[in-house]
Amino acid sequence: MMQNIAYQWQTKFWQTLQQPENADPLKQAALNGQLTKWTTALTTTVVATSTAMGWQSSARGNSLGLFPVSTSEYLALDVMSFAPGNTRWRFPIAVMELENSSDINRSAYSLWKVLCVRADLRIVFCYRRSAEERAAVIAFLRDEVLQAMSLADRRKLGGETLVVVGSRDDSATFPYGFFKWWELEINAGKFTIIS
């Protein structure tokens, strides 16, 4: 049975977080509410996960040099990953946004950004202090971003879209309780929890 790309990536993410050099900085930043450090640690983990998938990634602090344009955040996206290949101007296989702002509109903007990109996998990571805030951000993304799109437009997206929300309240069960995953159901225009 063939597994979808989102499931494969999630599995590699959990494996990557088993390594103390990835888990410890991310957990400490989450526990202390140090969002800049959280983003830096998460970027390292996301890039390592994508590398484990066999992809090349560009992100802040991880310049890829794939295109003849010098930048580490292509299209102002936090992480952009590419399948191996020799051509420079290829589409990304995955795009990720790592949003640490408490402004719910920033999370909506991050989702909108990744939905505007042609990729097999799109992921938005968000950080919230509590489980209640986590539920609120998912409802907001559904109501404000997904419902703004027609069914025909959602069907044109292609690929898979995940929203992953880390909650400080669940830091004691890091990483499994900390990160909750939702997948976009294109036809229904909603997110379904997958873990």
Secondary structure as UniProt FT lines:
FT   HELIX           5..17
FT   HELIX           20..32
FT   HELIX           35..52
FT   TURN            53..54
FT   STRAND          56..59
FT   TURN            60..61
FT   HELIX           74..76
FT   STRAND          79..82
FT   STRAND          94..99
FT   HELIX           104..115
FT   STRAND          121..128
FT   HELIX           131..140
FT   HELIX           141..145
FT   HELIX           146..148
FT   HELIX           151..155
FT   STRAND          160..167
FT   HELIX           168..173
FT   TURN            174..178
FT   STRAND          179..185
FT   TURN            186..189
FT   STRAND          190..193
//
